[in-house]
């Protein structure tokens, strides 16, 4: 599994990044802010809330970002063609299958280029989403209170798999109307939940199921 990071250095030089779609969860107090996302109060044990999908800030590594990544072109970034929906496989990931009372689920995703050629994918927060549901009830979405979604064009080699860093779900319900208030906790006691994800505007394959106690 590879990791990915943001470009560093002159524009006229290829920049290698850690092959990780860095989706960092930042814990904070009620009035603390991060550069791109303001976390809202109401998380259990100080866990991040529904605003916690943000662009990479942890930089290192191998993979590469394309020049002028924020703009993109019809021909792809850096002369590399854009990835097609059928070329990318997006998979939801949880760190465990069940969580005891007080444990915070860690949510992530992977993106695989299943094609035979490298392609450019927008792996910024604008096209990325985590959603948790129980049955037909979608209880939490990372995009509900997200601020300043951005674009990040990343060149994904054929057969390469990029995995995001995990974000914590605070086991509460979210909606755009609950960004500035304390949110209600979801049902636990063995209740079953499913994680669905989207990246580069591609819907993830299946779900990752887990239980809350």
Rosetta blueprint (number, residue, H / E / L):
1 X L
2 X E
3 X L
4 X E
5 X L
6 X L
7 X L
8 X L
9 X L
10 X L
11 X L
12 X L
13 X L
14 X L
15 X E
16 X E
17 X E
18 X L
19 X E
20 X L
21 X L
22 X L
23 X L
24 X L
25 X L
26 X L
27 X L
28 X L
29 X L
30 X L
31 X L
32 X L
33 X L
34 X L
35 X L
36 X L
37 X L
38 X L
39 X L
40 X L
41 X L
42 X L
43 X L
44 X H
45 X H
46 X H
47 X L
48 X L
49 X L
50 X L
51 X L
52 X L
53 X L
54 X L
55 X L
56 X L
57 X L
58 X L
59 X L
60 X L
61 X L
62 X E
63 X E
64 X E
65 X E
66 X L
67 X L
68 X L
69 X L
70 X L
71 X L
72 X L
73 X L
74 X L
75 X L
76 X L
77 X H
78 X H
79 X H
80 X L
81 X L
82 X E
83 X L
84 X L
85 X H
86 X H
87 X H
88 X E
89 X E
90 X E
91 X E
92 X E
93 X E
94 X E
95 X L
96 X L
97 X L
98 X E
99 X E
100 X L
101 X L
102 X L
103 X L
104 X L
105 X L
106 X E
107 X E
108 X E
109 X E
110 X E
111 X E
112 X E
113 X E
114 X L
115 X L
116 X L
117 X L
118 X L
119 X E
120 X E
121 X E
122 X E
123 X L
124 X L
125 X H
126 X H
127 X H
128 X L
129 X E
130 X E
131 X E
132 X E
133 X E
134 X E
135 X L
136 X L
137 X E
138 X E
139 X E
140 X E
141 X E
142 X L
143 X L
144 X L
145 X L
146 X L
147 X L
148 X L
149 X L
150 X L
151 X L
152 X L
153 X E
154 X E
155 X E
156 X E
157 X L
158 X L
159 X L
160 X L
161 X E
162 X E
163 X E
164 X L
165 X L
166 X L
167 X E
168 X E
169 X L
170 X L
171 X L
172 X E
173 X L
174 X L
175 X L
176 X H
177 X H
178 X H
179 X L
180 X L
181 X L
182 X L
183 X L
184 X L
185 X E
186 X L
187 X L
188 X L
189 X L
190 X L
191 X E
192 X E
193 X E
194 X E
195 X E
196 X E
197 X E
198 X E
199 X E
200 X L
201 X L
202 X E
203 X E
204 X L
205 X E
206 X L
207 X L
208 X E
209 X E
210 X E
211 X E
212 X E
213 X L
